[in-house]
Amino acid sequence: MHHVDVSGDSSPKLPGQDAFGAMQEIVAILEADPATDWSKVDLDELREHLIDMNEVRLHAKAEEHSVAGGLDILVTGEGRILNAIRRMIPADAHAIDGLHGWHSEAAILPNGVRWSVTSADSAQVIHIRGLGFAGIFVSGSHHQQHHLMMARGEFHH
């Protein structure tokens, strides 16, 4: 559910689409920063990344299997979805490795990626399994900074 401003300001607040809003936020940050090097800014790369996020989040198939210590997730797809999976999941697996004491790793498969997330802590095993693919994919807060770095031309997938 979105927060609705009831303070009396009747101006719209939501951009109408998540990727649009994410890019709008990044542009505002870049424009507010006098140190922004506009010759390095790459909003097209950020746009492609946001498309990849959408493909994986909405269109990839995720088949979860409980394993000793956590979860194996087979994330599969075809065409653009498969390419997005191969760009996104290994990077995310690396980014969350160590979060909550988890061990996270990805292995490329012909039709996708096997993502393994495990822990030696039994409470974290329950946490991992409870989150499943949908929750693990959004765990940690690395995405926002990653998007800003990408827009500044400091990071490439």
Contacts in CASP RR format, 6 or more apart in sequence:
PFRMAT RR
TARGET T0000
AUTHOR 0000-0000-0000
METHOD contacts of the structure
MODEL  1
MHHVDVSGDSSPKLPGQDAFGAMQEIVAILEADPATDWSKVDLDELREHL
IDMNEVRLHAKAEEHSVAGGLDILVTGEGRILNAIRRMIPADAHAIDGLH
GWHSEAAILPNGVRWSVTSADSAQVIHIRGLGFAGIFVSGSHHQQHHLMM
ARGEFHH
2 14 0 8 1.000
5 13 0 8 1.000
15 21 0 8 1.000
15 24 0 8 1.000
19 47 0 8 1.000
19 50 0 8 1.000
19 51 0 8 1.000
19 53 0 8 1.000
19 54 0 8 1.000
22 50 0 8 1.000
22 147 0 8 1.000
23 43 0 8 1.000
23 46 0 8 1.000
23 47 0 8 1.000
23 50 0 8 1.000
26 43 0 8 1.000
26 46 0 8 1.000
26 147 0 8 1.000
26 148 0 8 1.000
26 151 0 8 1.000
27 43 0 8 1.000
27 151 0 8 1.000
29 148 0 8 1.000
30 36 0 8 1.000
30 41 0 8 1.000
30 151 0 8 1.000
30 152 0 8 1.000
36 152 0 8 1.000
37 152 0 8 1.000
40 152 0 8 1.000
40 153 0 8 1.000
40 154 0 8 1.000
41 151 0 8 1.000
41 152 0 8 1.000
41 153 0 8 1.000
42 150 0 8 1.000
42 151 0 8 1.000
42 152 0 8 1.000
42 153 0 8 1.000
43 151 0 8 1.000
45 150 0 8 1.000
45 151 0 8 1.000
45 153 0 8 1.000
45 156 0 8 1.000
45 157 0 8 1.000
46 147 0 8 1.000
46 150 0 8 1.000
46 151 0 8 1.000
48 157 0 8 1.000
49 147 0 8 1.000
49 150 0 8 1.000
49 157 0 8 1.000
50 147 0 8 1.000
51 84 0 8 1.000
52 83 0 8 1.000
52 84 0 8 1.000
52 87 0 8 1.000
52 88 0 8 1.000
52 157 0 8 1.000
53 84 0 8 1.000
53 88 0 8 1.000
55 80 0 8 1.000
55 81 0 8 1.000
55 84 0 8 1.000
55 85 0 8 1.000
56 75 0 8 1.000
56 81 0 8 1.000
56 84 0 8 1.000
56 85 0 8 1.000
56 88 0 8 1.000
56 89 0 8 1.000
56 137 0 8 1.000
57 137 0 8 1.000
59 77 0 8 1.000
59 81 0 8 1.000
60 75 0 8 1.000
60 76 0 8 1.000
60 77 0 8 1.000
60 81 0 8 1.000
60 84 0 8 1.000
60 85 0 8 1.000
61 74 0 8 1.000
61 75 0 8 1.000
61 76 0 8 1.000
61 77 0 8 1.000
62 73 0 8 1.000
62 74 0 8 1.000
62 75 0 8 1.000
62 133 0 8 1.000
62 134 0 8 1.000
63 73 0 8 1.000
63 74 0 8 1.000
63 76 0 8 1.000
64 71 0 8 1.000
64 72 0 8 1.000
64 73 0 8 1.000
64 132 0 8 1.000
64 133 0 8 1.000
65 71 0 8 1.000
65 72 0 8 1.000
65 73 0 8 1.000
65 74 0 8 1.000
66 129 0 8 1.000
67 116 0 8 1.000
67 118 0 8 1.000
68 118 0 8 1.000
69 118 0 8 1.000
69 119 0 8 1.000
69 120 0 8 1.000
69 125 0 8 1.000
69 128 0 8 1.000
70 117 0 8 1.000
70 118 0 8 1.000
70 119 0 8 1.000
70 125 0 8 1.000
70 128 0 8 1.000
70 129 0 8 1.000
71 116 0 8 1.000
71 117 0 8 1.000
71 118 0 8 1.000
71 128 0 8 1.000
71 129 0 8 1.000
71 132 0 8 1.000
71 136 0 8 1.000
72 114 0 8 1.000
72 115 0 8 1.000
72 116 0 8 1.000
73 114 0 8 1.000
73 115 0 8 1.000
73 116 0 8 1.000
73 117 0 8 1.000
73 132 0 8 1.000
73 133 0 8 1.000
73 136 0 8 1.000
74 109 0 8 1.000
74 112 0 8 1.000
74 113 0 8 1.000
74 114 0 8 1.000
75 85 0 8 1.000
75 89 0 8 1.000
75 112 0 8 1.000
75 113 0 8 1.000
75 114 0 8 1.000
75 115 0 8 1.000
75 133 0 8 1.000
76 82 0 8 1.000
76 85 0 8 1.000
76 109 0 8 1.000
76 111 0 8 1.000
76 112 0 8 1.000
77 85 0 8 1.000
77 111 0 8 1.000
77 112 0 8 1.000
78 111 0 8 1.000
82 111 0 8 1.000
82 112 0 8 1.000
85 112 0 8 1.000
85 113 0 8 1.000
86 108 0 8 1.000
86 112 0 8 1.000
86 113 0 8 1.000
87 157 0 8 1.000
89 106 0 8 1.000
89 112 0 8 1.000
89 113 0 8 1.000
89 115 0 8 1.000
90 106 0 8 1.000
90 108 0 8 1.000
90 113 0 8 1.000
91 157 0 8 1.000
92 106 0 8 1.000
92 137 0 8 1.000
93 104 0 8 1.000
93 105 0 8 1.000
93 106 0 8 1.000
93 115 0 8 1.000
93 117 0 8 1.000
94 104 0 8 1.000
94 106 0 8 1.000
95 140 0 8 1.000
95 142 0 8 1.000
95 146 0 8 1.000
96 102 0 8 1.000
96 104 0 8 1.000
96 117 0 8 1.000
96 136 0 8 1.000
96 139 0 8 1.000
96 140 0 8 1.000
96 142 0 8 1.000
97 103 0 8 1.000
97 104 0 8 1.000
97 105 0 8 1.000
98 104 0 8 1.000
99 139 0 8 1.000
99 140 0 8 1.000
100 119 0 8 1.000
100 124 0 8 1.000
100 127 0 8 1.000
101 119 0 8 1.000
101 121 0 8 1.000
101 124 0 8 1.000
102 117 0 8 1.000
102 118 0 8 1.000
102 119 0 8 1.000
102 124 0 8 1.000
102 128 0 8 1.000
103 116 0 8 1.000
103 117 0 8 1.000
103 118 0 8 1.000
103 119 0 8 1.000
104 115 0 8 1.000
104 116 0 8 1.000
104 117 0 8 1.000
104 136 0 8 1.000
105 115 0 8 1.000
105 116 0 8 1.000
106 113 0 8 1.000
106 114 0 8 1.000
106 115 0 8 1.000
106 116 0 8 1.000
107 113 0 8 1.000
107 114 0 8 1.000
107 116 0 8 1.000
115 133 0 8 1.000
115 136 0 8 1.000
117 128 0 8 1.000
117 136 0 8 1.000
118 125 0 8 1.000
118 128 0 8 1.000
119 125 0 8 1.000
119 127 0 8 1.000
119 128 0 8 1.000
128 136 0 8 1.000
131 139 0 8 1.000
146 155 0 8 1.000
149 155 0 8 1.000
150 156 0 8 1.000
150 157 0 8 1.000
END
